[in-house]
Amino acid sequence: MRIFLVIFSLSIFLNSAQIDNSLFDNKNNKEFYKTLEKNIEDSSLNKEFSQEIINTQKIHLKRLQELLSKTINVEKFDNSKFLNKNISINDYFEEIQNLVNTQIKIDKQNSLLTDIQNKLIYLKKSIEDIIEEEKQNLLSYQLQYAYYKIQKSNIEERLKQLKVNERLQINALFNYLTKIKEFDLSLLSKELEQIQSKINKLIQEKTSFELELEKESIEENNKNIESINKKIETLDLQIQDLTQTVLNILFKQNIFNIINKNEKELLRNYIAKSEKIDNLSIKNKNYFEKIDAFIKDLARKHLGNTKLFLSNSIYQSQDILKQAWTYITSPIFVYNEKAITLFSLIKAILFIIIGFIIGIVYKKWLNNLSKKWPNMSQMSLKLSSNVGFYIIIIITFMITMSGLGIDMTSISLIAGALSIGIGFGLQTVVSNLIAGVILMFERTIRIGDIIEINDLLKGTVTDIRIRSTTIKTFDNIDIVVPNSSFIQNNVINWTLEDPSRRLHIPFGVAYGTKIEKVKEVVLKELEDSDLKYVRNNEDKKPEIRLENMNTSSVDLELLVWIKANDKIQPNSLKSDFLILIYNSLYKNDIEIPFPQLDLHIKKAKK
């Protein structure tokens, strides 16, 4: 068995392809790729592959070389605007917009990174699981993998530089907030009122067109419908643009409210701009939500959470929940080209717990089912219970691992390698597990059977588990026996096919006693007794046999059939039959002998 496992593991290793790391480890070595290009040309001349495959290899190599020639260039943050003693609100707000643009770039790069990681996972699996017929495409797969691997590295470097810029921009905005020069807020309020008035007029105009559209739809006038739809779309765009302008004014007002520590006005604007943001399109909504998030951070830093949101706990709770969600969905580490988050780990643990709960409920359900149908085989119920429980746990584990992005094929390879060590170090445990499975399906030993392994170990089987079996002795002692003992040793099962067994009760009478009388007396007394034994079976009637003629007695034996399950009852023990024999012999004056010795004394001659 161990040799087979070794050969199987080696065959998997030899037949699977590996990732060629040299294709991306030599990204600074131009000669390496020129040599590779020449090798492809040589394979084309030697007609090792079809021209289509050669062309595909050339395309992937050229794309890889073009990527290698590109340089990562992220414009560094320029803080010259903040060097002036007084900063205008427009310049400060413009820098907030630049920060948000940086954050959007970071989000796009992260999204692109996730997409590339998924492609790497697919290509890695394609390479490692490649079949013989597909090996002609192996180099193309390797070049694609190298391309995305280098692209991933470039994105990570770009992300690193963008995050440096983001940190510098945030620090500058935090530090130079108080340098904003004074501004008449009433001007912003007047501008806000004028824009809001325009928005209201546009909404009224849009509503009139919508009513007109409804009328034209009823009359099915398609030309007018198309014209009205275009007008509505134009009005929507105008409303969106003006709404964005309103939000910019509200944000600027909030910046001044933070500087002046005007919490009430800040909260009032907060509610107003939240409603405006909800009315934006998805693309614009994301942009303004990021501006809103930064201004909230700015307020927390300069005013404090408690002071700022004491009068508006609902919004504070929403922010806390959003921050918590962002935290648990952020990648902790990357395994097998897939990001693992705290949320995915919690979800995996909960899924495993749910799997165990389902397994336990399944076992309890079968247990309740056995109470409703007492005639159902207990062994079948136990087998269904154990096998079903382990199947549920295995399926749960496999789904959980798959959800985390852990490839089960890689686990199978590790398991194949570990099986050799398990074979040496855990031989006893493994043999007991296998023996347990054999016992469950073979059913030579079942729950409720009375078995005998040796003279000291006799009793009733009360439970069969995957590793061990529990036997309750006739003295009510539970003994846990490893399952391998039932496979390796001879086991007497008194109830395998027929629950009845014959009991041998030896006794003796004195010489001179009529054997026929002894049989008649004992059998008559036995028939009139209340002892439990097989009475109504012609083939299993009690009988008395002459076994031996000893020096002091004539040895007889009572043969009586009893049910195996009756053996544990007090009135069916062997002693009860001996007591019955003794009483019947005593009552009928039949002598029970004991060893006698005659002593002859000779007189000495004088």
N, C-alpha and C positions, 0 to 999 in steps of 0.2 A: 504493500500500500504506500509506504514512504517513497519507494523508488518511483512508483507511478506519479506521485505528486511532484517529485523533483523533475521528472521528464516533462510533465505537463507545464510546469512553470517555465522551464527553459524553452519549450517550443513556443509559448506565447511571447517570450522576450525576443527570440530570434526572428519571429515572423512579423513583428511590429516595427514600423519605421519610427525614427526619432527626429526631433526638431534639429535642424542644422543651424546652430548658434553662430557659426562663422559668417553667415550671410549678413548679420547685423552687428556682430562684434568687430568686424573690420570696416566700419563705416568711414573711418578716416584713411583707409588704405585704398587709393584709387587703382593701384596695380592689381589688387585682388579682383576687382570687378572687371578690369580689362581681360584678365586671364579667364574669368568666368565667361565673358562674352566670346572669347576665342574658342573656348570649349564647346559652346553652343554652335558656333560656326562649323567646328570640326565634326560635331555630331550630325550637322545638316549635310556636310559633304559625304560623310560615311553612311548617310541614310539610316541612322540608328532609330530615328523617330520619323513620323509623318511630317510633311511640311507645315501642316496646320498646328501641330504641337510645337514645332520649332518657332513658328511665328508668335505663338502665345508666350513662349519663354522669352523671346526677344522683347515683346511689349512690356512684360512684367519687369524685366531687367532694366529697360530704358526708364520706366516709371520710377523704379527704385533709385537709379542714378540721378534723375531729375530732383527727387526728394532730397538726396544727399547733398546736392549742390545748393539747396536753399539755406538761407541763414535765418535764424530766429531774431527778429528785430521788433522789440516793443518800445515805443516812445516813452522815455522816462518822464516822471512827474516834474513839472516846472512850477516852483512856488514863488516866482517873481511877483505875482499879483499880491502876495501877502507881505511883501517887504515894505510897502507903503504904510505910513502911519495910519491913514484912514482908508478903509476899503468900502467901496460902494456896495449896496445891497444887491445890485444886479451882478457885479463881479463875483460876490460871494455865492449867490444862487447859481451862477453859471458854473462855478467850481463844484457845487453839489451835483449839478447835472453831469459834469465830467466824471465824478465819482460813480454815479449810477450807470453811466455808459461803460465804465470799467467793470462794474459788477455784472452787467449784462454780458459783456465779453467773457467774463469768468464762467457764467452760467452756460454760455454757448460752448465754451471749451470743455466744460465738464460733461455736457450732453454729448459732444463729439467723442470724448474719451470713453464714455459708456458704450457708444455705438461701436467704437474700435475694439473695445474689450470683448464685446459679443462676437465680432468677426474673428478675433484671435482665438476665442474658445472653439468656434466652429472649425477654423482651419487646423487648429491643433488636433482636434478629434479626427478630422479627415486624414491628417498625416499619420497619426498613431494607429488608426483603424483601417488604413488603406489595404485594399485587396490586390491580388496579383495582377488582375486585369487593369487596374487603375494606376499601377506603378509608373507608367509612362508619363503621367501627369504630376508625379511627385515633385519635380523641380519647380514646376509652375506654382504648386501649393507652397513650397518652401519660399519662393521669391515673394509671393503674396504675403506670407506670414512675416517675412523680414520687413516688407514695406510698411505694414501696419504696426509692427513692433517699433520701428524707427519713428513712425508718425506719432505713436503713443509717447515715445520719449520726447519728441519735439513739443507736443502739446503740454506735457508735464513741465517742461522747461518754460514754455510760454506762460502757463498758469502760475509758475513760481514768480516770474517777473511781474505779471499782472497783480498778484497778491501783494508784492512789495509796493507797487504803485498805490494799490488800494489802502494799504496801511499808512503810507505817507500822506495821502490825501485826507484820510480820516483824522490823523493827528493834526494836520495843518488846520482843518476846519474846526476841530475842537479848540485848538489853542488860540486861533485868531478871531473867534466869535466876537469878543469884546472890542475888536478894532473897527467894527462896522460903524461908519459915521452916521450921525443923526439924520433922520428922515421924517418928513411929515406924513404920519399914517393916514391922515384924513384924505390925502391925495389917492392913496391906494383904495380907500373905502369908496370914494367917488367913482374911481375907475371900475371898481367891482360892481357898483350899482348900475352904471351905464352898460356894462357887458351883460349883466343879468337881465336887464331890460331887453336887450337885443335877443338874448336866448329865449325869453318868454314870447316875444313876437314871432320868432322862428318856429317855436313849438305850436303857437296858434295857427300859423300858416301851414305847418305840416299837418295839423289836425284837420284843417279844411280840405287839404288835398286827399287825406285818407278817407274822409266822408265822400268826396267826389269819386274816389277810386271804388268805393263800395257801391256807389250808384252805377258807375260804368260797368262794374263786374256783373251786376244784375241784368243790365241791358246787353251784356256781352259785346261791348264795343272795344275790340282789341287794340285799335290804333290809339285811342285815347288812354287806354290802360297802360300801354307802354310809355307814353309821354308822361303820364302822372307818376309812374314808378320812378322815372329818371329824376323828376323834380323832387320827389320824396327823398331819394338817395342823396341829391345835392344838398338838401336841407339838413339831412342827417350829418353829412360831413361838416357843414358849417356849425351845427350845434356841438359836434365833437371838438372842433377847433376852439370854439369859444369856451367850452367847458374846461379844456386844458389851460386856456388863459386864466380862467377863474381860479383853477387849482394853483397855478403859479403865484397868483396874487395872495391867495390864502396861505401858501407856504411862506411867502415873504413876510406876511403879517405875523405868522407864528414865530419866525426867527426874531422879529422885534419883541414879541411877547415873551420869548425866552430870555432875551437880554434884559427886559424891564421886569421880569419875574411876575408877569400878569397871568396867574394860573386860570382864572375864570374865563378870560377872553381866549386863552389857549385851548381850553376844553371846548368852548363854544365853536371855535373854528375847527377843532378836531372832528366834532360831530358833523358839521357842514361839509367838510371835505371828504369824509367817509361816504356820505351819500353821493357826492359828485363822482368819486372814483368808481362806485358801483355801476354808474351809468355809462362808463367808458367801454370801448371795445377791448377784447382780451389782450391784444398786443399793447395798446396804450395803458391799459390797467396795470399790467406788470411793471411798466416803467414808472408810473406815478406811485405805485405801492412801495417801490424801493426808495423813492424820494421821501415818502411819508415815514418809512421805517427809519431812515437816517435822522430825520428831524425829531422823531421820538427818542432816539438814542441821545441826540443832542440835548433834548429837554431833560432826560434822566440824569445826564452827567452834570448839568448846571442847576437843576432844581431838585432832583432826587425823586425816586419812585413814589414814596409815600405821600409827599407833599403834592406831587403832580396829579396823581390818580386817586386820591382819597375820595373825591366827590364823584368819581366815575368808575366804580369797581368792576362794572360789566366789561368795559373796554380793556381795563387792565387784565382781567382774567383771560380775555381773548388773546391778548399779546403774550401772556405767559404760556397759554396753550400752544400758540404758534411757535414760540421759542422752544418749548419742550418737543414739539413735533419735528422741528428742524434738527434738534440735537439727536433724537433717536433714529432719524432717517439719514444722518450723516455717516459716510463710510468709516468703519473702524480699521479695517485692513482689507486687502485684496487677496483672494485665494482662487487659484485656477482662472485668473483673468476676470473674476467677478467680485464686485464690491460687497463686503459683508457689513451690514449695519446692525446697530443695537436692536432695532425693530425686528429685523429678520431673525436674530438670535432668540429674542423673546417669543416671536411667533413660532419658531422651531420647538422651543421648550414647551410652550403651551400645547402645540400639536401632539408632542410625545405624551404629555400628561393626559390629554383627551383620549389618545389611543389606549393608554393603560386603563382609563376609566371605562371606555367602551368594552375592553377585554374583561374587566371585573364584572361589569353589568351583564355581559354575555354569559359568564360563568354562573352568576346568581340566577339569571333567567332559566338556564338549564336545570339548576338545582331546584327551583320552584316547579319546573315542569315535571321533574321526577316525583315530586310529592303528589301531583295531580294524577299521574299514571304510575302507581307503585309496581305494576307488572313489567314495566320497561326495564331492560337490562341495565344494571348499574354500571357495568363495564363499558357499554356503548356510550352511556351518558358521560362517563369520565373521559373516555377517549375523545369524544366530540368536544368536551369542555377544554381539555388541555391543548389539543391540536388547533382548535379554533382560536384559543387565546394567543398561542404563539404565532399563528398566521396573521392575526390582527396587529400584533406588536411588530412583526417583520415588515408588513406593508406600511405601517406608520413610520417606521425608521427609514425605509427606502424613500417614501414621499418627502420626509423631512430633509434627508440628505440631498435629494434632487432639488428641493426648494432653495437650499443654501448654495446650490451650484457645485456640489461635490459629486464628481463623476464616479458612479458605482463601479465602472470597469477598472479604474485605478485602485479602488478598494479591493476588488477581487484579486488583482495581482499581488497586493500586499498580503491578503489573506492566504493566497497560494504559497507565498514565501514563509509566512508565519506558521502555516500548517505543518511544516517540517519540524519547527521547534516545538509546536504543540504535541506532535507525535511522540517526541522524546520526553518532554517535561510534564505533560498532562495525560499520560497514557490511561491512568486509572479513571480520571474524570470522563475522558472521551469514551472509553469502553462502557462506563456506566450509562452515559447518555444514549449511546447506540443501543445498548441492551434494553433501556427503557422504551425506546421507539419500537424495538422488536416485540417486547412484551405487550405493548398497547395494540399492535396490529395482529400479532399471532394469536393472542388471547388464550394461551395455555394456562395462564394464571389470571384470575379475574377477581374483582372486588366481591367479597363474601365467600370465596373459596376457603376451605380448611386445608392447610398444607403442612408438610413436615419436611424440614431440611435435614435435621439430624435429631438425635434422641433428646437434645436439650431445647431445640427450637421447633415448637409446634404452636399453631394458632390460626386465627382467621385473618385474611387479608382485608384491611380496612381502607387502604389508599394506595394508588399506584401513581407515582410522579415520574418526571422525565429522568431523574437521577437515582431515586431510591423508592423502596416499597415499604409500607408500614404494616407490621403484623402484630395483632393483639393476641397475646397468649391466653391460655385458659385461666391464668391467675390475674387477668386484666392488666397485664404489663405491655406497653407499646414498645416494639423493637423496630428500629429503622435498619433495613437491610439493603446494601448496595445492589442495584439491579444485575450487575455482572455475576453475582452469586447464583442467580437462577439460571443463567446461561451456561456457566462453567461446571456446576454441580448437579448431582441427581436430586430431583425434588419430587416428593410424594404429594400428589394432589388428590385428596380424598373425595373431592366433589367435582372432578373435571367432567366426567360423563354421567356417572350415577352417584347420587349422594349417599346411598346406603353402603355399609361395610359390615363385615362379620367380626363379631367379638368372640374371643376364646377365653373361657373361664375354667381353669383346671381345678379339680377337687379329687379326693380319694375316699374310699370306704374300706372296711376291714374284710379280710378273707372270710369266706363263708356267707357273704351277703349276696342275695340274688340280684344280678345286674338288671333283669327285667323289672323288678320291683323298684329299683333306684330310678330307672328311666321314667316309670309310670308316676312315681311320687313327685319327682322334680318337675317334670313337664306339666303335670296337673296343677301344681302349685304356681308355676310360671304363668299358665293360662289364666288362673284366677286372680293374678296380681294386677296392679295398676302400672307396672313398669312399661316404659315406652320401648317398643321393638316392633319389627315387621311381623304382622299377624296374618294378614289376608293375602299372602302370596305363597302359592304351592311350592315354588322353587326356593323359597327362603324361609321355610319353616324351621323352628328351633329343633335341635337334635342333640343326643348325647352319644359320645363315642368312647370306646375303651382304648386308652392310649398306651398303658403299660401295666405290668404286674411287678411291683417293687417288692423288696424284702419285707416291708411292713404293711403295704397297702396295695389295693387295686386302684390304679390311677385312671380317672375318667375326665372327660372334657365336655363342657356345655358349649355348643356352638349356637349363637343367636345373632340375628341380623338387626342392626340398628341404623337409624338415619344419622348421617354425619353431623347434621346441625343439632340433633338431640343429645349429642355427646356432652355438650357443655351444660346440659340441664342436670341439676343435682340428683334427681331420681333415676337417671340412666347411666350413672357411673358404674364401673366394673364392681365396685364394692357392694352396690345394691344387689347385684346378681349373686355375689358370694353370700351375702346375708340371707337372701331368699333360699339358697341351697342349704345353708347351715340349718336354718329354721325348719325346713321341710324334712331333712334327715333326722333332726332331733325329735320332731313331732311324731315321726313314724318309727322311733327306736332303732334307727339304722346307725350302727356304730361307725364313728369316724376314727380311724386308727391313729396311733402315734408310735414312734419307734420303740420296740421292746427288746430287751436283752436278757437271755436266760443265763444264770450264773451257776455252774456245777462245781461243788466243793468235794474234793477227794480226800479221804482219810489217809494219812501217812502210815506206812507199814512200820511196825515195831521190829 
